[in-house]
């Protein structure tokens, strides 16, 4: 096995870097050779496996107020040391410190391709901002259990160094699992190999459930927020109604680049030009891998019921069918995506004076 | 009902002038098998190739994988309803060849996608088929054969091959015998056992997958789109009553023949649980129908099978996911505890993003993995079942079988992910 000593660089703020307190929060970068402050703890934990060759220190305020410039300066200071592994903080509950740790780890990982790890307390705003890009270990509120927190960071760092050689992920990636290492899930999902097949696990789980023994579900059921529906329309015959569809109907050739699965875009189509009087299937396309488009291509009214709406308009049941319909491909898009698309479409039609929308699906 | 499966392990496959198994070597005469397959007038010609693990081969346009099996001492009862005459599957003796499969390709299929199998590199490592020997069956349609007719002919060719190969081991010794003996009718009234009664709900199909609106025959040779929840014996599923549709979506006939949940429930029957039986059902498109089917299924499980707990599995798709949750919910309300098997379908976000249901009763979920997680496969030297120009499905871009590298969603690499629980995989938030 290769026991090359790992080159490690550490980032600290002015306080932990022993430059000063709040009075020194504005100072910009300084590099000290070897470990400083908590870095000593890092070095002790690394032992023979690694050497903290340099500590990069910066004032919290300077970093927070000059974020873009600061990350550039930081990466220029870190790169010459050619680190194999990078640590920042831990920042505990300190917000500005958490932001700088997150930002610097992000750029180090992106530019140098090495594991870059920090630690924060769950309420640190840096957690939500950076958890998708950076491994953030869970720490206590304060430095009271610093050594334990550093231990988690080092363990994770060493695991990531070993990487794909010992991966038990189906993709073979050298990533870590938050069940084995103390970090905040980064918002990704990956398949992992297990000791038991799904079938074996399932029967175990069911037997435990029946016997009222504790068990751990493998997927939490979501809790949806209750959304208060708006008041119903008082006078339908003076209302303008828009049609919205998630059936993936678009122009042939898919010029708006709908995605057949996991779409996060939508388009507004002028009904008059999208459905010309003598239209045929050759002008449209369904981009949606979840259903057979055969019936809709025969008659698009089956998906977007323009014909019925125009009838109702003619009869005066509604005042007007909105001249645009809104289309997306609603197949396996994440809840977050759907919510943001819904908000955008909602804004748009509200601004156009639409009173209500009918969403037709497949 | 009692079923004996006599397994013969195949170590090597060789082509020769006669078909027989000796000393765990399968000698196989492709010309003779060809004649059997070409009795079907819908097939013009067929290419049969032996493929071994480690060979630099990619089999494309794969529409099914089948384990060689035949009934012993029963004439014309193999895969009853498809190949054999109508007869109950799941009793008597069945011979089964292990470490070998029939891989069926249909290069003329116009369906949106089909699967692939690699016998080399990362694709072989990931798939349970990567270490087996295979007979690749690649038929050509006769001139005026209709598309659907040819699909049926292809499936039949695969089943015939499976039977033909299994019959070759007629005189060979058995390596392992499995016995599946379950008398369901008596269990419901068995007051003596204190073991929990566990049933299995097998969602067989979803009509959204009916190609051009017509279902594929999957139960005793018939389509199941309008099937109401039905009690069938687990042995029937193990013994050829159920075959996969004409598209592999993390489920194929081979997996069904070795149904993991059924086999595991049998293994633990009498020790930790009583296997109370199986209900099969089909996902519904209409909400009212979904309610009706869920209610009927739950009622069969709780009042006919008298189960205290039930395992539920689904097929590929979002609607099946919703449907399964409805059925589980109905079971819980009927007093039956449930564990459902679902798959994730995105590499980003959390589970909560991807659950298509919200029921206070569903607290036991097995995650079989993200069946859409992408796999990048290296270039292949040889292709069977197609050519280097064969398109390999990817929703984001077009690519061909012979490309320098090929990226597919996991469910299309046969033998990796498994809706019926056979894979040791889980999807985790990380």
Interface residues (C-beta under 8 A of the other chain):
Chain A: X170 X171 X172 X175 X176 X177 X178 X179 X185 X186 X187 X188 X189 X190 X191 X192 X193 X194 X195 X196 X197 X198 X199 X200 X201 X202 X203 X205 X206 X207 X209 X210 X211 X215 X217 X218 X219 X220 X221 X222 X223 X224 X259 X260 X261 X262 X289 X290 X291 X292 X294 X295 X331 X332 X334 X335 X336
Chain B: X112 X122 X126 X196 X198 X208 X210 X211 X212 X213 X260 X261 X263 X264 X265 X268 X272 X273 X308 X309 X310 X311 X317 X318 X319 X337 X338 X339 X341 X342 X344 X345 X346 X347 X348 X349 X350 X351 X352 X353 X354 X355 X357 X358 X359 X362 X363 X364 X365 X366 X367 X368 X369 X370 X372 X373 X375 X395 X396 X410 X416 X418 X420 X421 X422 X423 X424 X425 X426 X427 X428 X429 X430
